[in-house]
Amino acid sequence: MAQDLSQVLRTDLAGSTRSVRPLREPHFLYRTHDCTVLDIRSESATVNPVEVTFLGTGAAFAPHAYNSSILVDRKILMDAGAPLTVHLPRVGVSLDEPRAVVLSHFHADHTFGLAWLILGRVLLNDRAPSLSVYGPRGTTSYLERLLDLAWGEEMRRMSWERLQLRVQELADGDSFELDGSRGQAFKMQHASRLDCLGFVIERDGVRLGYTGDAEMSPQLDALIEASDHVISEMTYDDTGGELHLARKDIDALMTRHPSVRFILTHRGGESSVNGAVMARDFLTLQLPLH
């Protein structure tokens, strides 16, 4: 029976059993979009795992998935491109549960859902908890302009006060605290006119990297080297292009970092990569993966 479950899991996560590295002892939970759970952990599974839920896994114009947003331990949002006021309740998380939002850069497919989350917390909760926002240089002014555009200056001021919004702007190498986890920022190459960051978040010995949007660069390798699991973008299937990573780049990175588990998101297509987990909307993983 365990072998059958493992086969089902490999097929569903990657789309093809032939393209996936064998999983001898899968030690994670797989939760489908309707929140049913397939539990195939062994007795050696981590007692206090890091929970990662994908609220959006598509590239900016992908027709098969929502824009980027990842929820860690129900408390930390990495990017906010997905419609969070819909997707958080769908995975059983109330709007006031996330305590921090970490922004990789200011493109719309990574940030526009934050305007909905902020106002939703204010209007749907009389005593909304505070919210911290971490991001690159310019995050404060960008957030002000985003809320002004979405709801107007008066509503922005009220939301900022009610939520006690705290913004911390980060540069390459900066460390920060995230409600029981530690984070470090890594400068990424993506858009020349924007400061773009990736992050490594660590809790209880699990080091989770997130590339945001990135091109190949020494800083990207440094982020992956500092991680034992990395959520990496893979915008292009085979042809490649500018500003993002393609399948051939992921193959090269996995060869250079064989001990790191790759989880692929921000996908423009639907191809799979041997040995990587292919994230999809509403997938929940428990880390570490073995």
MARNU-599167 format. One record per residue (C-alpha): residue number from 1; residue in three letters; x, y, z. Coordinates in steps of 0.02 Angstrom, whole numbers, plus 50000, padded with zeros to 5 digits. Example, Ala and Ser with C-alpha at 12.3 -4.5 7.8 and 13.67 -1.06 7.14 Angstrom:
+-----+---------+-------+-------+-------+
! num ! residuo !    px !    py !    pz !
+-----+---------+-------+-------+-------+
!   1 !     ALA ! 50615 ! 49775 ! 50390 !
!   2 !     SER ! 50684 ! 49947 ! 50357 !
+-----+---------+-------+-------+-------+
END
This chain:
+-----+---------+-------+-------+-------+
! num ! residuo !    px !    py !    pz !
+-----+---------+-------+-------+-------+
!   1 !     MET ! 50000 ! 50000 ! 50000 !
!   2 !     ALA ! 50141 ! 50120 ! 50044 !
!   3 !     GLN ! 50220 ! 50090 ! 49875 !
!   4 !     ASP ! 50055 ! 50130 ! 49788 !
!   5 !     LEU ! 50036 ! 50294 ! 49885 !
!   6 !     SER ! 50213 ! 50344 ! 49840 !
!   7 !     GLN ! 50177 ! 50312 ! 49657 !
!   8 !     VAL ! 50018 ! 50417 ! 49665 !
!   9 !     LEU ! 50112 ! 50559 ! 49747 !
!  10 !     ARG ! 50253 ! 50559 ! 49621 !
!  11 !     THR ! 50132 ! 50560 ! 49477 !
!  12 !     ASP ! 50026 ! 50702 ! 49546 !
!  13 !     LEU ! 50166 ! 50818 ! 49598 !
!  14 !     ALA ! 50267 ! 50807 ! 49439 !
!  15 !     GLY ! 50141 ! 50758 ! 49307 !
!  16 !     SER ! 50241 ! 50606 ! 49251 !
!  17 !     THR ! 50310 ! 50461 ! 49350 !
!  18 !     ARG ! 50452 ! 50442 ! 49225 !
!  19 !     SER ! 50521 ! 50616 ! 49257 !
!  20 !     VAL ! 50538 ! 50608 ! 49446 !
!  21 !     ARG ! 50684 ! 50551 ! 49554 !
!  22 !     PRO ! 50629 ! 50399 ! 49656 !
!  23 !     LEU ! 50563 ! 50444 ! 49829 !
!  24 !     ARG ! 50612 ! 50300 ! 49943 !
!  25 !     GLU ! 50531 ! 50370 ! 50100 !
!  26 !     PRO ! 50418 ! 50519 ! 50066 !
!  27 !     HIS ! 50411 ! 50616 ! 50230 !
!  28 !     PHE ! 50287 ! 50752 ! 50190 !
!  29 !     LEU ! 50103 ! 50788 ! 50180 !
!  30 !     TYR ! 50021 ! 50826 ! 50015 !
!  31 !     ARG ! 49862 ! 50928 ! 50029 !
!  32 !     THR ! 49753 ! 50947 ! 49875 !
!  33 !     HIS ! 49657 ! 51103 ! 49823 !
!  34 !     ASP ! 49503 ! 51040 ! 49917 !
!  35 !     CYS ! 49609 ! 51026 ! 50076 !
!  36 !     THR ! 49605 ! 50836 ! 50089 !
!  37 !     VAL ! 49770 ! 50769 ! 50153 !
!  38 !     LEU ! 49872 ! 50619 ! 50098 !
!  39 !     ASP ! 49985 ! 50574 ! 50245 !
!  40 !     ILE ! 50128 ! 50459 ! 50197 !
!  41 !     ARG ! 50255 ! 50511 ! 50327 !
!  42 !     SER ! 50361 ! 50381 ! 50412 !
!  43 !     GLU ! 50394 ! 50375 ! 50599 !
!  44 !     SER ! 50553 ! 50474 ! 50570 !
!  45 !     ALA ! 50459 ! 50626 ! 50504 !
!  46 !     THR ! 50500 ! 50794 ! 50582 !
!  47 !     VAL ! 50402 ! 50830 ! 50742 !
!  48 !     ASN ! 50384 ! 51016 ! 50707 !
!  49 !     PRO ! 50395 ! 51033 ! 50517 !
!  50 !     VAL ! 50395 ! 51194 ! 50418 !
!  51 !     GLU ! 50229 ! 51206 ! 50326 !
!  52 !     VAL ! 50232 ! 51285 ! 50153 !
!  53 !     THR ! 50070 ! 51321 ! 50058 !
!  54 !     PHE ! 50070 ! 51386 ! 49880 !
!  55 !     LEU ! 49933 ! 51515 ! 49853 !
!  56 !     GLY ! 49991 ! 51554 ! 49676 !
!  57 !     THR ! 50122 ! 51470 ! 49568 !
!  58 !     GLY ! 50106 ! 51547 ! 49395 !
!  59 !     ALA ! 50216 ! 51669 ! 49301 !
!  60 !     ALA ! 50140 ! 51839 ! 49264 !
!  61 !     PHE ! 50037 ! 51782 ! 49114 !
!  62 !     ALA ! 50025 ! 51595 ! 49145 !
!  63 !     PRO ! 49850 ! 51533 ! 49097 !
!  64 !     HIS ! 49854 ! 51383 ! 49214 !
!  65 !     ALA ! 49894 ! 51460 ! 49385 !
!  66 !     TYR ! 49875 ! 51614 ! 49493 !
!  67 !     ASN ! 50014 ! 51740 ! 49524 !
!  68 !     SER ! 50150 ! 51714 ! 49653 !
!  69 !     SER ! 50117 ! 51698 ! 49839 !
!  70 !     ILE ! 50182 ! 51571 ! 49965 !
!  71 !     LEU ! 50126 ! 51550 ! 50146 !
!  72 !     VAL ! 50252 ! 51484 ! 50272 !
!  73 !     ASP ! 50192 ! 51415 ! 50439 !
!  74 !     ARG ! 50026 ! 51506 ! 50415 !
!  75 !     LYS ! 50115 ! 51666 ! 50473 !
!  76 !     ILE ! 50235 ! 51725 ! 50338 !
!  77 !     LEU ! 50185 ! 51772 ! 50161 !
!  78 !     MET ! 50323 ! 51773 ! 50031 !
!  79 !     ASP ! 50257 ! 51888 ! 49895 !
!  80 !     ALA ! 50074 ! 51935 ! 49872 !
!  81 !     GLY ! 50023 ! 51918 ! 49692 !
!  82 !     ALA ! 49878 ! 51797 ! 49719 !
!  83 !     PRO ! 49703 ! 51856 ! 49771 !
!  84 !     LEU ! 49739 ! 51830 ! 49956 !
!  85 !     THR ! 49566 ! 51873 ! 50022 !
!  86 !     VAL ! 49502 ! 51723 ! 49925 !
!  87 !     HIS ! 49648 ! 51603 ! 49934 !
!  88 !     LEU ! 49691 ! 51616 ! 50119 !
!  89 !     PRO ! 49515 ! 51564 ! 50176 !
!  90 !     ARG ! 49515 ! 51428 ! 50045 !
!  91 !     VAL ! 49663 ! 51344 ! 50131 !
!  92 !     GLY ! 49588 ! 51371 ! 50304 !
!  93 !     VAL ! 49687 ! 51526 ! 50354 !
!  94 !     SER ! 49599 ! 51683 ! 50413 !
!  95 !     LEU ! 49653 ! 51852 ! 50346 !
!  96 !     ASP ! 49721 ! 51905 ! 50515 !
!  97 !     GLU ! 49836 ! 51754 ! 50538 !
!  98 !     PRO ! 49986 ! 51809 ! 50433 !
!  99 !     ARG ! 50101 ! 51919 ! 50536 !
! 100 !     ALA ! 50228 ! 51966 ! 50404 !
! 101 !     VAL ! 50239 ! 51991 ! 50216 !
! 102 !     VAL ! 50407 ! 51975 ! 50128 !
! 103 !     LEU ! 50415 ! 52057 ! 49956 !
! 104 !     SER ! 50548 ! 52006 ! 49832 !
! 105 !     HIS ! 50516 ! 52154 ! 49713 !
! 106 !     PHE ! 50378 ! 52272 ! 49660 !
! 107 !     HIS ! 50308 ! 52194 ! 49501 !
! 108 !     ALA ! 50118 ! 52180 ! 49501 !
! 109 !     ASP ! 50113 ! 51990 ! 49494 !
! 110 !     HIS ! 50206 ! 51985 ! 49661 !
! 111 !     THR ! 50123 ! 52128 ! 49756 !
! 112 !     PHE ! 49948 ! 52179 ! 49703 !
! 113 !     GLY ! 49862 ! 52054 ! 49818 !
! 114 !     LEU ! 49936 ! 52147 ! 49967 !
! 115 !     ALA ! 49814 ! 52292 ! 49943 !
! 116 !     TRP ! 49668 ! 52172 ! 49964 !
! 117 !     LEU ! 49744 ! 52086 ! 50116 !
! 118 !     ILE ! 49777 ! 52249 ! 50207 !
! 119 !     LEU ! 49604 ! 52323 ! 50184 !
! 120 !     GLY ! 49521 ! 52155 ! 50215 !
! 121 !     ARG ! 49607 ! 52141 ! 50384 !
! 122 !     VAL ! 49548 ! 52315 ! 50430 !
! 123 !     LEU ! 49367 ! 52301 ! 50375 !
! 124 !     LEU ! 49333 ! 52122 ! 50429 !
! 125 !     ASN ! 49414 ! 52129 ! 50601 !
! 126 !     ASP ! 49381 ! 52261 ! 50733 !
! 127 !     ARG ! 49545 ! 52220 ! 50820 !
! 128 !     ALA ! 49657 ! 52174 ! 50676 !
! 129 !     PRO ! 49832 ! 52120 ! 50729 !
! 130 !     SER ! 49984 ! 52218 ! 50671 !
! 131 !     LEU ! 50070 ! 52175 ! 50508 !
! 132 !     SER ! 50254 ! 52187 ! 50462 !
! 133 !     VAL ! 50311 ! 52209 ! 50283 !
! 134 !     TYR ! 50490 ! 52170 ! 50229 !
! 135 !     GLY ! 50558 ! 52212 ! 50058 !
! 136 !     PRO ! 50690 ! 52299 ! 49953 !
! 137 !     ARG ! 50739 ! 52481 ! 49962 !
! 138 !     GLY ! 50585 ! 52586 ! 49921 !
! 139 !     THR ! 50457 ! 52470 ! 50001 !
! 140 !     THR ! 50379 ! 52607 ! 50109 !
! 141 !     SER ! 50347 ! 52726 ! 49965 !
! 142 !     TYR ! 50289 ! 52585 ! 49851 !
! 143 !     LEU ! 50164 ! 52523 ! 49981 !
! 144 !     GLU ! 50096 ! 52698 ! 50006 !
! 145 !     ARG ! 50071 ! 52721 ! 49819 !
! 146 !     LEU ! 49992 ! 52549 ! 49802 !
! 147 !     LEU ! 49864 ! 52582 ! 49938 !
! 148 !     ASP ! 49829 ! 52758 ! 49873 !
! 149 !     LEU ! 49795 ! 52686 ! 49701 !
! 150 !     ALA ! 49689 ! 52543 ! 49766 !
! 151 !     TRP ! 49584 ! 52629 ! 49900 !
! 152 !     GLY ! 49629 ! 52813 ! 49911 !
! 153 !     GLU ! 49737 ! 52914 ! 50031 !
! 154 !     GLU ! 49611 ! 52919 ! 50173 !
! 155 !     MET ! 49588 ! 52731 ! 50176 !
! 156 !     ARG ! 49775 ! 52706 ! 50163 !
! 157 !     ARG ! 49807 ! 52815 ! 50315 !
! 158 !     MET ! 49672 ! 52726 ! 50414 !
! 159 !     SER ! 49737 ! 52554 ! 50366 !
! 160 !     TRP ! 49916 ! 52602 ! 50408 !
! 161 !     GLU ! 49864 ! 52661 ! 50581 !
! 162 !     ARG ! 49743 ! 52520 ! 50621 !
! 163 !     LEU ! 49865 ! 52383 ! 50571 !
! 164 !     GLN ! 50015 ! 52472 ! 50645 !
! 165 !     LEU ! 50103 ! 52433 ! 50483 !
! 166 !     ARG ! 50289 ! 52413 ! 50508 !
! 167 !     VAL ! 50402 ! 52417 ! 50356 !
! 168 !     GLN ! 50582 ! 52359 ! 50357 !
! 169 !     GLU ! 50683 ! 52391 ! 50199 !
! 170 !     LEU ! 50821 ! 52266 ! 50164 !
! 171 !     ALA ! 50982 ! 52258 ! 50065 !
! 172 !     ASP ! 51094 ! 52115 ! 50014 !
! 173 !     GLY ! 51154 ! 52020 ! 50168 !
! 174 !     ASP ! 51031 ! 52099 ! 50291 !
! 175 !     SER ! 50957 ! 51985 ! 50424 !
! 176 !     PHE ! 50786 ! 52001 ! 50502 !
! 177 !     GLU ! 50671 ! 51913 ! 50626 !
! 178 !     LEU ! 50507 ! 51837 ! 50569 !
! 179 !     ASP ! 50397 ! 51783 ! 50715 !
! 180 !     GLY ! 50506 ! 51639 ! 50772 !
! 181 !     SER ! 50604 ! 51620 ! 50610 !
! 182 !     ARG ! 50761 ! 51706 ! 50550 !
! 183 !     GLY ! 50780 ! 51779 ! 50376 !
! 184 !     GLN ! 50922 ! 51840 ! 50267 !
! 185 !     ALA ! 50909 ! 51941 ! 50107 !
! 186 !     PHE ! 51008 ! 51904 ! 49948 !
! 187 !     LYS ! 51018 ! 52025 ! 49802 !
! 188 !     MET ! 50947 ! 51946 ! 49642 !
! 189 !     GLN ! 50968 ! 51999 ! 49461 !
! 190 !     HIS ! 50800 ! 52022 ! 49377 !
! 191 !     ALA ! 50744 ! 52196 ! 49326 !
! 192 !     SER ! 50881 ! 52325 ! 49306 !
! 193 !     ARG ! 50779 ! 52471 ! 49374 !
! 194 !     LEU ! 50717 ! 52380 ! 49529 !
! 195 !     ASP ! 50803 ! 52315 ! 49683 !
! 196 !     CYS ! 50761 ! 52130 ! 49684 !
! 197 !     LEU ! 50790 ! 52010 ! 49828 !
! 198 !     GLY ! 50783 ! 51827 ! 49867 !
! 199 !     PHE ! 50774 ! 51760 ! 50044 !
! 200 !     VAL ! 50826 ! 51616 ! 50155 !
! 201 !     ILE ! 50710 ! 51585 ! 50303 !
! 202 !     GLU ! 50769 ! 51469 ! 50441 !
! 203 !     ARG ! 50671 ! 51384 ! 50579 !
! 204 !     ASP ! 50717 ! 51232 ! 50684 !
! 205 !     GLY ! 50861 ! 51186 ! 50570 !
! 206 !     VAL ! 50762 ! 51197 ! 50408 !
! 207 !     ARG ! 50835 ! 51325 ! 50286 !
! 208 !     LEU ! 50708 ! 51374 ! 50154 !
! 209 !     GLY ! 50768 ! 51480 ! 50009 !
! 210 !     TYR ! 50656 ! 51582 ! 49894 !
! 211 !     THR ! 50724 ! 51659 ! 49735 !
! 212 !     GLY ! 50583 ! 51777 ! 49692 !
! 213 !     ASP ! 50611 ! 51821 ! 49510 !
! 214 !     ALA ! 50791 ! 51795 ! 49459 !
! 215 !     GLU ! 50917 ! 51770 ! 49320 !
! 216 !     MET ! 51072 ! 51663 ! 49335 !
! 217 !     SER ! 51201 ! 51751 ! 49444 !
! 218 !     PRO ! 51331 ! 51716 ! 49579 !
! 219 !     GLN ! 51208 ! 51785 ! 49708 !
! 220 !     LEU ! 51079 ! 51655 ! 49656 !
! 221 !     ASP ! 51206 ! 51517 ! 49684 !
! 222 !     ALA ! 51247 ! 51591 ! 49854 !
! 223 !     LEU ! 51063 ! 51589 ! 49904 !
! 224 !     ILE ! 51044 ! 51407 ! 49852 !
! 225 !     GLU ! 51205 ! 51359 ! 49940 !
! 226 !     ALA ! 51135 ! 51435 ! 50101 !
! 227 !     SER ! 50976 ! 51329 ! 50087 !
! 228 !     ASP ! 50930 ! 51147 ! 50106 !
! 229 !     HIS ! 50765 ! 51175 ! 50014 !
! 230 !     VAL ! 50742 ! 51310 ! 49883 !
! 231 !     ILE ! 50582 ! 51374 ! 49804 !
! 232 !     SER ! 50645 ! 51431 ! 49635 !
! 233 !     GLU ! 50559 ! 51514 ! 49491 !
! 234 !     MET ! 50557 ! 51425 ! 49322 !
! 235 !     THR ! 50468 ! 51543 ! 49203 !
! 236 !     TYR ! 50524 ! 51463 ! 49040 !
! 237 !     ASP ! 50509 ! 51280 ! 48993 !
! 238 !     ASP ! 50642 ! 51253 ! 48861 !
! 239 !     THR ! 50668 ! 51404 ! 48751 !
! 240 !     GLY ! 50734 ! 51522 ! 48885 !
! 241 !     GLY ! 50729 ! 51710 ! 48885 !
! 242 !     GLU ! 50779 ! 51865 ! 48981 !
! 243 !     LEU ! 50749 ! 51914 ! 49163 !
! 244 !     HIS ! 50699 ! 51739 ! 49221 !
! 245 !     LEU ! 50758 ! 51559 ! 49238 !
! 246 !     ALA ! 50725 ! 51421 ! 49111 !
! 247 !     ARG ! 50722 ! 51234 ! 49129 !
! 248 !     LYS ! 50903 ! 51221 ! 49069 !
! 249 !     ASP ! 50953 ! 51342 ! 49208 !
! 250 !     ILE ! 50867 ! 51235 ! 49338 !
! 251 !     ASP ! 50956 ! 51081 ! 49272 !
! 252 !     ALA ! 51122 ! 51171 ! 49291 !
! 253 !     LEU ! 51082 ! 51234 ! 49466 !
! 254 !     MET ! 51027 ! 51062 ! 49524 !
! 255 !     THR ! 51189 ! 50989 ! 49458 !
! 256 !     ARG ! 51291 ! 51119 ! 49552 !
! 257 !     HIS ! 51191 ! 51099 ! 49713 !
! 258 !     PRO ! 51148 ! 50913 ! 49723 !
! 259 !     SER ! 51108 ! 50913 ! 49910 !
! 260 !     VAL ! 50973 ! 51049 ! 49895 !
! 261 !     ARG ! 50791 ! 51001 ! 49864 !
! 262 !     PHE ! 50714 ! 51107 ! 49726 !
! 263 !     ILE ! 50531 ! 51158 ! 49726 !
! 264 !     LEU ! 50484 ! 51249 ! 49566 !
! 265 !     THR ! 50357 ! 51389 ! 49553 !
! 266 !     HIS ! 50322 ! 51546 ! 49448 !
! 267 !     ARG ! 50303 ! 51432 ! 49299 !
! 268 !     GLY ! 50249 ! 51492 ! 49129 !
! 269 !     GLY ! 50225 ! 51315 ! 49064 !
! 270 !     GLU ! 50181 ! 51146 ! 49136 !
! 271 !     SER ! 50334 ! 51039 ! 49102 !
! 272 !     SER ! 50418 ! 50944 ! 49244 !
! 273 !     VAL ! 50600 ! 50928 ! 49296 !
! 274 !     ASN ! 50678 ! 50766 ! 49352 !
! 275 !     GLY ! 50710 ! 50768 ! 49540 !
! 276 !     ALA ! 50613 ! 50928 ! 49578 !
! 277 !     VAL ! 50443 ! 50954 ! 49657 !
! 278 !     MET ! 50328 ! 51049 ! 49539 !
! 279 !     ALA ! 50225 ! 51167 ! 49646 !
! 280 !     ARG ! 50046 ! 51204 ! 49599 !
! 281 !     ASP ! 49911 ! 51313 ! 49672 !
! 282 !     PHE ! 49850 ! 51258 ! 49844 !
! 283 !     LEU ! 49985 ! 51127 ! 49868 !
! 284 !     THR ! 50045 ! 51112 ! 50048 !
! 285 !     LEU ! 50213 ! 51032 ! 50091 !
! 286 !     GLN ! 50289 ! 50990 ! 50259 !
! 287 !     LEU ! 50477 ! 51019 ! 50264 !
! 288 !     PRO ! 50603 ! 50943 ! 50271 !
! 289 !     LEU ! 50577 ! 50832 ! 50119 !
! 290 !     HIS ! 50678 ! 50672 ! 50120 !
+-----+---------+-------+-------+-------+
END
